[in-house]
Structure formats: structure tokens, C-alpha cells
């Protein structure tokens, strides 16, 4: 469990790769007309309905590059203050009407009532209330009053209940983001989803992640030929992927991960010539990856982990512009990918938990100059542990655990290595631990458990080390060198059971949790 928690925190930034888009709103004060007294009053009354709570805006604001702060503090009742000059209030320069409002990440806490004065701003075209805490208010049908609305973002705002059918009346919507605060918080009835796709014909961006829809993907997707972004992840979608999914010719981002989709990948996916990100992990998809995906010349991010896909991993991947490739937890078989070094843009590769066999080939590491995460664990790989793995200059995370690698670690590690995590447990490694491993000064996590390693592990340079697994080896000593006062200030977990170690440095017994 310690290992899984540590791994989650390490990989979180990578799993959030391109996970959200920025708001279309930006503050631009009116140059001519002032806002009307009625609209100014409506804004002030809306402000008074909410407390400012530092915990109301999510940590995700920082992750998305939108630091949270109370934007409504600049709104005041001074008679000579034009509300068009208030923070994140946008107005039409010719009429003074309020047309845009961006209160995302504003630390607002309170309830949105159906009769709130916000809904009196009848000229609104863009509204962003994302990443606040509306105290599980029922989703107000009054949003349908914004008949001119083109952009609506209510993501992670802690609304609850069913998304009303009135939302489908907003026929001018170009971008709609109703991503829920957590799974099942919001519900969109299947017939409402179909109606939404039929009525909102101008939609280019639709995000409903974590909204419970419990439906299949209707063919009415074809009504939205201008779709650029489609995020329906974790929405309980079921049934087969329809062929119509491949006819959204302008689509560049599609996320249907963590649903209940089944059947093969449609060959029509190869028609998505503009797509850059395709995410289908955590479903029940089966069969082989269709060869038509070789047409996706703009694809940089492909994720199909935790499905039932099989066959050999297609070599055509090597001809794409992939930066992020996750094929883990499937039934892909055959030898390890001899062509993977051709993916010269690759940053993240995970092919773990597949029945891959044989040795890892020797590669010229020039093909891996951008690689940061390399996960090959829980397979049937064997043979020599390649030295080139430890020579990749950008590599931060290496996981080869639970394989059948039979020879000891390489003799030399790069002293300029960026490695922060090495997982080599549950292999058949033997021989002494090389002293040069202590040159990995950036290392935070080291797991060598369940091998047949021997010798002394020098720790004195591991000032960043947090977790150390050495259990079930023949290691004779753990040393911190000649400095009796040396400590590892960040080390909090040490696992040394079933080794031949008889003496431990004092600080291992006092400043870290030692499994004996």
C-alpha cells in the first residue's frame, strides 16, 4: 500500500497530461458605455449570496494554471464605479450590457437559488462558474434564460441532482462543460443526452466527465460535425462504440475512458485525421487495434489501458507522433517492441501487465531523448537488464518489477541521471549492488525486493530518498559511509525483512519506519 500511494503521487502530474482546457473568458473593461444600474445591482446581489471560503476552490485551479482568489472582492456599491471595470466582468462596448462573467476559482461557497439575480443578466454570452462550491444546490433550470449563451462552464462546482432538460434549449452553445465534482453527483437522463446532441448543433466542445448518464452513444453524434472536444469519461456509457464516432471530422480530443463500453474498436476511428488525443482506458473493449489507426498522423496521446485488447502491439505506432502511449493491462502478446525507439517524441510509455515475453532489445538511446516514464512491469520479460535503460538522460521513473530479469544491475549509473524512482522488485537479479547506484542523487524511491542481490548498499548520497525496499535479498549491510552523524532527512519508509543485515545505522531505527 505504501508503494501504491507513493506511485499515485508521483504519476499524478503525468496522468493529468492535457486534462483540461482554459476558459475563453478574459477581463476586458468597456471602453464606452457603463453597465446599466439594474445589471450592476444584479451582480451585487449575486455576490451577497456567497461566502468567501479558501477551501471552496479546488487544488485543480493551480494545476490548470488558474490561481484561485476571490474575484468578487473588487465588486462594490460605489455609485461612480462602472461594473464593467470589475474583475472578470465583460461588457459590450457599444451597449454596456454584461456579456461575460468568469468567476471560476473564486472561492465562492453557498447555494445557487433558481431565482438568483444572476439569471437577470439576459445578455450573457459567456459564463464560467467552475471550481467553486455551491453546496450541492440542485441544478437550476433557470440557466435556460441565457438564450444568447455560447460558452457555459459549471465544472467541479458541486451542483447536484439531474441536469435539467432546459439546458438543451441553449441552442447557441458552442462550449458546454458540466464535468461533475465527483462520480454520480450529477445525472443526465439518456433521453436528455440525445436531445442535447440533436438541439445543440453548434457545439464544438462538450465535457460531461463524471456525470452519470447510463446510456449508449447515440448516432445523433453525427449532428455535431463541428465537434473538436468530446469528454464523456466516467459517465457509465455502455454498449458498443458506434461507427459514427469516426465521422466527427474536426475532433481533436476524445475521452471515453472508464465506462462500460464493449466490443471492438471501430475501424472508422481511422477517419479522425485531426485527433491529437484518444483516451479509451478502463472499458471492456476487445479484439485487435485496427490498422486504420495508422492514418492518425496528428495523434500524440493514445491510451487504451485496462481493456481486453489482444494480438501483437501494432508496429504502425512507430510512425505516429506519439508522446504518451498507455497499453497496460490488456492481453497484448509477443516479444517486446523492437521498433519503440522510433518513437522519438515519446515521454510516457506503459505496456505493463501484458503477456509480453523475451528479452528487452538493445537500443540506441538517442531515440529516447524525451522519455521520462518507462513502465514494463508484471510481464514475462527475461534476459539481461539492459544498461541503456539507466543511460536515458531524461528518464525519471523506471518500473521493471514482477518480471524474470536474471542478471544483476548494470555496473555504472550516470552521475547526471534524472531518475527519481526505480522499481526492480520480484525479478531474478543477482550479484552485488553496484556502488555507482549511490550516484543517483535525485532518487526518491528504490525497490529491489525479492531478488538475490548481495553486498553493501551505500546510502550516503541519497539525500532525497523517501522509500527503500530491500526485503528478501542477501544484502549484508546498509551503509551511510564514514560520517557517523549522516542522516537521510526525507526517508520515511525502509523495508529490510528477510535479508542478512545485522547492523543498521542508528537513524534507520529512529527516523524511518523499518520493517524487520
C-alpha positions as CSV (number, residue, x, y, z in Angstrom):
1,X,0.0,0.0,0.0
2,X,2.9,2.4,0.8
3,X,4.2,1.7,-2.7
4,X,0.9,2.3,-4.4
5,X,0.3,5.6,-2.5
6,X,3.8,6.8,-3.4
7,X,3.3,5.8,-7.0
8,X,0.0,7.6,-7.3
9,X,1.5,10.9,-6.1
10,X,4.5,10.5,-8.4
11,X,2.5,9.8,-11.5
12,X,-0.4,12.2,-10.9
13,X,1.0,15.1,-12.9
14,X,1.6,12.8,-15.9
15,X,-1.9,11.3,-15.8
16,X,-3.2,14.7,-15.9
17,X,-1.5,15.3,-19.3
18,X,-3.6,17.9,-21.2
19,X,-6.5,17.2,-18.9
20,X,-8.4,20.5,-19.2
21,X,-8.9,23.5,-21.4
22,X,-8.7,27.1,-20.4
23,X,-11.6,29.4,-20.1
24,X,-12.5,31.5,-23.2
25,X,-13.2,34.5,-20.9
26,X,-10.8,37.3,-20.2
27,X,-11.3,40.6,-18.4
28,X,-11.8,43.5,-20.9
29,X,-13.4,46.6,-19.4
30,X,-15.9,48.5,-21.6
31,X,-14.4,51.5,-23.4
32,X,-17.6,53.4,-23.9
33,X,-20.9,52.7,-22.2
34,X,-21.2,51.9,-18.5
35,X,-23.2,48.9,-17.3
36,X,-26.8,49.6,-16.5
37,X,-27.8,50.2,-12.9
38,X,-30.0,47.1,-13.0
39,X,-27.2,44.8,-14.1
40,X,-24.9,46.3,-11.5
41,X,-27.5,45.7,-8.8
42,X,-27.9,42.1,-10.0
43,X,-24.2,41.4,-9.8
44,X,-24.0,42.9,-6.3
45,X,-27.0,40.9,-5.0
46,X,-25.5,37.7,-6.5
47,X,-22.2,38.5,-4.7
48,X,-24.0,38.8,-1.4
49,X,-25.4,35.2,-1.7
50,X,-21.9,33.6,-1.2
51,X,-19.3,33.5,1.4
52,X,-15.6,33.5,0.6
53,X,-14.1,30.2,1.7
54,X,-10.5,29.4,1.0
55,X,-11.4,25.7,0.7
56,X,-14.2,26.2,-1.8
57,X,-11.9,26.3,-4.9
58,X,-10.2,23.1,-5.8
59,X,-6.4,22.5,-5.9
60,X,-7.1,21.8,-9.6
61,X,-7.1,25.5,-10.2
62,X,-3.4,25.7,-9.5
63,X,-2.9,22.6,-11.7
64,X,-4.7,24.3,-14.6
65,X,-2.7,27.5,-14.2
66,X,-5.6,29.5,-12.8
67,X,-4.7,30.5,-9.2
68,X,-7.8,30.8,-7.0
69,X,-8.6,34.2,-5.5
70,X,-11.9,36.0,-4.5
71,X,-12.7,37.9,-7.7
72,X,-15.9,39.4,-6.4
73,X,-13.9,41.4,-3.8
74,X,-13.5,44.2,-6.4
75,X,-17.2,44.5,-6.8
76,X,-18.6,47.4,-4.6
77,X,-21.5,49.7,-4.4
78,X,-19.7,52.9,-5.0
79,X,-22.0,54.9,-7.3
80,X,-19.3,56.1,-9.6
81,X,-17.9,52.7,-10.1
82,X,-18.6,51.1,-13.5
83,X,-19.3,47.4,-13.1
84,X,-17.7,46.8,-16.5
85,X,-14.4,47.6,-14.7
86,X,-14.9,44.9,-12.1
87,X,-12.7,41.9,-12.0
88,X,-13.7,39.3,-14.7
89,X,-16.9,41.2,-15.8
90,X,-17.0,41.7,-19.5
91,X,-19.3,44.1,-21.3
92,X,-20.4,45.0,-24.8
93,X,-18.5,48.2,-25.6
94,X,-21.4,49.6,-27.6
95,X,-24.3,48.9,-25.2
96,X,-22.7,48.4,-21.8
97,X,-24.6,45.2,-21.3
98,X,-22.8,42.5,-19.3
99,X,-21.9,39.8,-21.8
100,X,-19.3,37.7,-20.0
101,X,-18.6,36.6,-16.4
102,X,-15.6,34.5,-15.3
103,X,-15.9,33.6,-11.6
104,X,-14.0,30.3,-11.9
105,X,-11.7,29.5,-8.9
106,X,-13.2,32.4,-6.9
107,X,-13.6,30.6,-3.6
108,X,-17.4,31.1,-3.6
109,X,-19.3,29.0,-1.1
110,X,-23.1,29.0,-1.0
111,X,-26.3,28.0,-2.7
112,X,-27.4,28.9,-6.2
113,X,-31.2,29.6,-6.0
114,X,-33.4,29.3,-9.0
115,X,-34.4,32.9,-8.6
116,X,-30.9,34.3,-8.1
117,X,-30.3,37.7,-9.7
118,X,-27.6,36.1,-11.9
119,X,-30.4,35.0,-14.2
120,X,-31.4,38.6,-14.8
121,X,-28.3,39.1,-16.9
122,X,-30.1,38.3,-20.1
123,X,-27.3,39.4,-22.4
124,X,-24.8,36.9,-21.1
125,X,-22.8,35.1,-23.8
126,X,-20.1,33.5,-21.7
127,X,-20.4,32.3,-18.1
128,X,-17.8,30.4,-16.1
129,X,-18.5,29.4,-12.5
130,X,-16.2,26.4,-12.4
131,X,-14.2,25.3,-9.3
132,X,-16.4,26.8,-6.7
133,X,-18.5,25.1,-4.0
134,X,-22.3,25.6,-4.5
135,X,-23.1,23.4,-1.6
136,X,-24.8,20.7,-3.6
137,X,-27.5,23.0,-4.9
138,X,-30.0,21.4,-7.3
139,X,-29.1,22.2,-10.8
140,X,-31.3,25.3,-11.6
141,X,-33.3,25.0,-14.8
142,X,-33.1,28.9,-14.9
143,X,-29.9,28.6,-16.9
144,X,-32.1,28.3,-19.9
145,X,-32.9,32.0,-19.6
146,X,-29.4,32.8,-21.1
147,X,-30.7,32.5,-24.7
148,X,-27.5,34.1,-26.1
149,X,-25.1,31.9,-24.2
150,X,-22.3,30.4,-26.3
151,X,-19.9,29.2,-23.5
152,X,-21.1,27.7,-20.2
153,X,-18.7,26.1,-17.7
154,X,-20.0,24.7,-14.4
155,X,-17.4,22.1,-13.9
156,X,-16.5,20.9,-10.4
157,X,-18.9,23.4,-8.8
158,X,-20.7,20.9,-6.5
159,X,-24.1,21.2,-8.1
160,X,-26.2,18.1,-7.6
161,X,-29.2,16.2,-9.0
162,X,-30.4,15.8,-12.5
163,X,-29.2,18.1,-15.2
164,X,-32.5,19.7,-16.4
165,X,-33.7,19.3,-19.9
166,X,-33.9,23.1,-20.2
167,X,-30.1,23.1,-20.8
168,X,-30.9,21.5,-24.2
169,X,-32.7,24.8,-25.2
170,X,-29.5,26.7,-25.2
171,X,-29.2,26.4,-29.0
172,X,-26.3,28.8,-29.4
173,X,-23.9,26.9,-27.2
174,X,-20.5,26.3,-28.7
175,X,-18.8,25.1,-25.5
176,X,-20.5,23.2,-22.6
177,X,-18.6,21.9,-19.6
178,X,-20.7,20.2,-16.9
179,X,-17.9,18.0,-15.5
180,X,-19.1,16.8,-12.1
181,X,-17.4,17.3,-8.8
182,X,-17.2,13.5,-8.3
183,X,-18.7,10.4,-9.8
184,X,-22.5,10.2,-9.7
185,X,-23.0,13.7,-8.3
186,X,-24.9,14.9,-11.4
187,X,-27.2,12.8,-13.6
188,X,-28.2,13.3,-17.2
189,X,-31.1,11.2,-18.4
190,X,-30.4,9.2,-21.6
191,X,-33.2,11.0,-23.5
192,X,-31.9,14.4,-22.4
193,X,-28.5,13.4,-23.7
194,X,-29.9,12.5,-27.1
195,X,-32.0,15.7,-27.1
196,X,-28.9,17.7,-26.2
197,X,-27.0,16.2,-29.2
198,X,-29.9,16.9,-31.5
199,X,-30.6,20.5,-30.4
200,X,-27.2,21.9,-29.7
201,X,-26.0,21.7,-33.3
202,X,-23.3,24.4,-32.9
203,X,-21.5,22.5,-30.1
204,X,-17.7,22.3,-30.7
205,X,-16.7,21.3,-27.1
206,X,-18.7,19.0,-24.8
207,X,-17.4,17.9,-21.4
208,X,-19.6,15.8,-19.2
209,X,-17.0,13.8,-17.2
210,X,-18.3,12.0,-14.1
211,X,-21.9,12.8,-15.0
212,X,-24.0,9.7,-14.7
213,X,-25.7,9.1,-18.0
214,X,-26.1,5.2,-18.0
215,X,-26.7,5.2,-21.7
216,X,-25.2,4.3,-25.0
217,X,-23.6,6.6,-27.6
218,X,-26.4,7.6,-30.0
219,X,-25.9,8.0,-33.7
220,X,-27.1,11.6,-33.2
221,X,-23.4,12.4,-32.6
222,X,-23.4,12.9,-36.4
223,X,-25.4,16.1,-35.9
224,X,-22.3,17.6,-34.3
225,X,-19.9,17.6,-37.3
226,X,-18.0,20.5,-35.8
227,X,-17.0,18.7,-32.6
228,X,-13.5,19.4,-31.5
229,X,-13.5,18.2,-27.9
230,X,-15.6,15.3,-26.5
231,X,-15.1,14.3,-22.9
232,X,-17.6,11.6,-21.7
233,X,-15.2,9.9,-19.3
234,X,-16.6,8.0,-16.3
235,X,-20.2,8.6,-17.3
236,X,-21.4,4.9,-17.3
237,X,-21.7,4.8,-21.1
238,X,-22.4,1.3,-22.2
239,X,-22.8,-0.8,-25.4
240,X,-20.6,-0.8,-28.4
241,X,-18.7,2.1,-29.8
242,X,-20.8,3.2,-32.9
243,X,-19.2,3.6,-36.2
244,X,-20.5,7.2,-36.2
245,X,-17.8,8.1,-33.7
246,X,-15.3,8.1,-36.6
247,X,-17.2,10.6,-38.6
248,X,-16.5,13.6,-36.4
249,X,-14.0,15.0,-38.8
250,X,-13.0,18.0,-36.7
251,X,-12.5,16.1,-33.5
252,X,-9.0,16.6,-31.9
253,X,-9.7,15.4,-28.3
254,X,-11.8,12.4,-27.3
255,X,-12.1,10.8,-23.9
256,X,-14.4,7.9,-23.3
257,X,-12.4,6.3,-20.6
258,X,-13.7,4.5,-17.5
259,X,-17.1,3.5,-18.9
260,X,-18.7,0.2,-19.8
261,X,-18.1,0.2,-23.5
262,X,-17.6,-3.2,-25.1
263,X,-16.8,-4.7,-28.5
264,X,-14.0,-4.0,-30.9
265,X,-12.5,-0.6,-31.8
266,X,-14.3,0.7,-34.8
267,X,-12.2,0.9,-38.0
268,X,-13.8,4.3,-38.5
269,X,-11.6,5.7,-35.8
270,X,-9.0,5.9,-38.5
271,X,-11.1,8.8,-40.1
272,X,-10.3,11.1,-37.2
273,X,-7.5,12.8,-39.1
274,X,-7.3,15.8,-36.8
275,X,-7.3,14.0,-33.5
276,X,-4.4,14.5,-31.1
277,X,-5.7,12.7,-28.0
278,X,-7.7,9.5,-27.9
279,X,-8.5,8.0,-24.5
280,X,-10.4,4.7,-24.1
281,X,-9.0,3.2,-20.9
282,X,-11.0,1.3,-18.4
283,X,-13.7,-0.2,-20.6
284,X,-14.4,-3.8,-21.9
285,X,-13.1,-3.3,-25.4
286,X,-11.7,-6.4,-27.1
287,X,-10.1,-7.5,-30.3
288,X,-7.1,-6.1,-32.0
289,X,-6.1,-2.5,-32.7
290,X,-7.4,-1.7,-36.2
291,X,-4.8,-0.9,-38.8
292,X,-6.8,2.2,-39.8
293,X,-5.3,4.0,-36.8
294,X,-2.1,4.3,-38.7
295,X,-3.9,7.2,-40.5
296,X,-3.9,9.3,-37.3
297,X,-0.9,11.4,-38.2
298,X,-1.6,14.1,-35.6
299,X,-2.1,11.6,-32.7
300,X,0.2,12.4,-29.8
301,X,-1.7,10.7,-26.9
302,X,-3.2,7.2,-27.1
303,X,-4.5,5.4,-24.0
304,X,-6.4,2.1,-24.0
305,X,-5.2,0.6,-20.7
306,X,-7.4,-1.8,-18.7
307,X,-9.3,-3.3,-21.6
308,X,-9.3,-6.8,-23.2
309,X,-7.4,-5.9,-26.4
310,X,-5.2,-8.6,-27.7
311,X,-2.8,-9.6,-30.5
312,X,0.6,-8.1,-31.1
313,X,1.2,-4.4,-30.5
314,X,1.0,-2.8,-34.0
315,X,4.3,-1.6,-35.4
316,X,2.5,1.3,-37.2
317,X,2.6,3.1,-33.8
318,X,6.2,3.8,-34.6
319,X,5.2,6.0,-37.5
320,X,3.0,8.3,-35.4
321,X,3.9,11.4,-33.4
322,X,3.1,9.7,-30.1
323,X,4.3,11.4,-26.9
324,X,2.1,9.4,-24.5
325,X,1.3,5.7,-25.0
326,X,-0.5,3.5,-22.5
327,X,-1.4,0.0,-23.5
328,X,-1.1,-1.6,-20.0
329,X,-3.5,-4.2,-18.5
330,X,-4.6,-5.8,-21.8
331,X,-3.7,-9.1,-23.4
332,X,-1.1,-7.9,-25.9
333,X,1.4,-10.6,-26.5
334,X,4.6,-11.4,-28.4
335,X,8.2,-10.0,-27.9
336,X,8.9,-6.6,-26.6
337,X,8.6,-3.7,-29.1
338,X,11.8,-3.7,-31.3
339,X,10.5,-0.5,-33.0
340,X,9.8,1.6,-29.9
341,X,13.0,3.6,-30.2
342,X,11.5,5.1,-33.4
343,X,9.0,7.0,-31.2
344,X,11.5,9.8,-30.8
345,X,8.9,12.2,-29.2
346,X,7.8,9.7,-26.5
347,X,7.6,11.0,-23.0
348,X,5.5,8.3,-21.3
349,X,5.3,4.6,-22.2
350,X,3.4,2.0,-20.2
351,X,3.0,-1.6,-21.6
352,X,2.8,-3.3,-18.2
353,X,0.5,-6.2,-17.3
354,X,0.6,-7.7,-20.7
355,X,1.9,-11.3,-21.5
356,X,5.0,-9.9,-23.3
357,X,7.9,-12.3,-23.5
358,X,11.6,-12.5,-24.3
359,X,14.4,-10.1,-23.6
360,X,14.4,-6.3,-23.9
361,X,16.4,-5.5,-27.1
362,X,19.4,-3.1,-27.0
363,X,18.5,0.3,-28.4
364,X,20.4,3.4,-29.3
365,X,19.2,5.8,-26.6
366,X,19.1,8.7,-29.0
367,X,15.6,7.6,-29.8
368,X,14.6,8.1,-26.1
369,X,15.8,11.6,-25.6
370,X,12.4,12.8,-24.3
371,X,11.4,9.7,-22.3
372,X,10.5,10.3,-18.7
373,X,8.4,7.4,-17.7
374,X,9.0,3.8,-18.7
375,X,6.8,1.1,-17.2
376,X,7.2,-2.6,-18.3
377,X,6.2,-4.4,-15.0
378,X,4.2,-7.5,-14.5
379,X,5.0,-9.3,-17.7
380,X,7.3,-12.2,-18.7
381,X,10.3,-10.3,-19.8
382,X,13.7,-12.0,-19.2
383,X,17.3,-11.8,-20.0
384,X,19.8,-9.1,-19.3
385,X,18.8,-5.9,-17.6
386,X,19.9,-3.5,-20.3
387,X,22.5,-0.8,-19.4
388,X,20.9,1.6,-21.8
389,X,17.9,1.9,-19.6
390,X,20.0,3.7,-17.0
391,X,21.6,6.0,-19.6
392,X,18.5,7.7,-20.8
393,X,19.2,11.3,-19.8
394,X,15.6,12.4,-19.3
395,X,14.3,9.2,-17.6
396,X,12.6,9.9,-14.2
397,X,10.6,6.8,-13.5
398,X,11.6,3.2,-14.4
399,X,9.4,0.2,-13.5
400,X,10.5,-3.4,-14.4
401,X,9.1,-5.1,-11.4
402,X,7.5,-8.6,-11.5
403,X,9.4,-9.9,-14.5
404,X,12.1,-12.6,-14.9
405,X,15.2,-10.5,-15.4
406,X,18.0,-12.8,-14.5
407,X,21.3,-10.8,-14.3
408,X,22.4,-8.2,-11.9
409,X,22.1,-4.4,-12.4
410,X,24.5,-2.6,-14.7
411,X,27.9,-1.7,-13.4
412,X,27.6,2.1,-13.8
413,X,24.9,4.6,-13.3
414,X,25.1,8.1,-14.8
415,X,26.0,10.7,-12.3
416,X,23.8,13.2,-14.2
417,X,20.8,10.8,-14.1
418,X,17.3,12.3,-13.5
419,X,16.0,9.1,-12.1
420,X,13.7,9.6,-9.2
421,X,12.1,6.1,-9.0
422,X,13.5,2.6,-9.7
423,X,11.3,-0.4,-9.3
424,X,13.1,-3.8,-9.9
425,X,11.4,-6.0,-7.3
426,X,10.4,-9.6,-7.9
427,X,12.9,-10.5,-10.6
428,X,15.8,-12.9,-10.6
429,X,18.6,-10.3,-10.2
430,X,21.7,-11.5,-8.5
431,X,25.2,-10.3,-7.7
432,X,26.5,-7.3,-5.8
433,X,24.7,-4.0,-5.8
434,X,27.0,-1.6,-7.8
435,X,28.4,1.2,-5.8
436,X,27.7,3.7,-8.5
437,X,24.0,3.4,-7.6
438,X,24.7,6.0,-4.9
439,X,25.4,8.5,-7.7
440,X,21.6,8.7,-8.4
441,X,21.3,11.7,-6.2
442,X,17.7,12.5,-7.4
443,X,16.4,9.1,-6.3
444,X,13.3,9.3,-4.1
445,X,12.0,5.7,-4.4
446,X,14.2,2.5,-4.7
447,X,12.7,-1.0,-4.7
448,X,15.0,-4.1,-5.1
449,X,13.0,-6.5,-3.0
450,X,12.6,-10.2,-3.8
451,X,15.8,-10.8,-5.8
452,X,19.1,-12.4,-4.9
453,X,21.3,-9.3,-4.6
454,X,24.2,-9.2,-2.3
455,X,26.9,-6.8,-0.9
456,X,26.6,-3.4,0.7
457,X,24.2,-0.6,-0.2
458,X,25.8,2.8,0.2
459,X,23.2,5.4,1.1
460,X,25.2,8.5,2.0
461,X,24.4,10.4,-1.2
462,X,20.7,9.6,-1.2
463,X,19.6,12.9,0.4
464,X,16.3,12.8,-1.5
465,X,15.4,9.2,-0.8
466,X,11.9,8.7,0.7
467,X,11.1,5.0,0.3
468,X,13.6,2.0,0.3
469,X,12.6,-1.6,-0.4
470,X,15.3,-4.2,0.1
471,X,13.4,-7.2,1.6
472,X,14.2,-10.8,0.6
473,X,17.8,-10.4,-0.7
474,X,21.3,-11.3,0.6
475,X,22.4,-7.8,1.3
476,X,24.9,-7.8,4.1
477,X,24.9,-4.2,5.2
478,X,23.4,-0.7,4.7
479,X,26.0,2.0,5.0
480,X,26.0,5.7,5.2
481,X,29.8,6.0,4.9
482,X,32.3,7.2,7.5
483,X,30.2,10.1,8.7
484,X,28.6,8.8,11.9
485,X,26.2,11.8,12.0
486,X,24.9,11.4,8.5
487,X,21.1,11.1,8.0
488,X,18.7,10.8,5.2
489,X,16.3,13.7,6.0
490,X,13.5,12.6,3.6
491,X,13.5,8.9,4.3
492,X,10.3,7.7,5.9
493,X,9.9,4.0,5.0
494,X,12.5,1.3,4.9
495,X,11.8,-2.4,4.3
496,X,14.7,-4.8,5.1
497,X,13.0,-8.0,6.2
498,X,14.5,-11.4,5.2
499,X,17.9,-10.0,4.5
500,X,21.3,-10.9,6.1
501,X,21.7,-7.4,7.6
502,X,22.7,-7.5,11.2
503,X,23.6,-3.8,11.8
504,X,21.6,-0.8,10.9
505,X,22.7,2.9,11.1
506,X,21.1,4.5,14.1
507,X,18.9,6.8,12.1
508,X,17.2,4.0,10.3
509,X,15.8,2.9,13.6
510,X,14.7,6.3,14.7
511,X,13.8,8.5,11.7
512,X,12.2,5.9,9.4
513,X,9.6,3.1,9.6
514,X,11.8,0.0,9.4
515,X,10.1,-3.3,8.5
516,X,12.2,-6.0,10.2
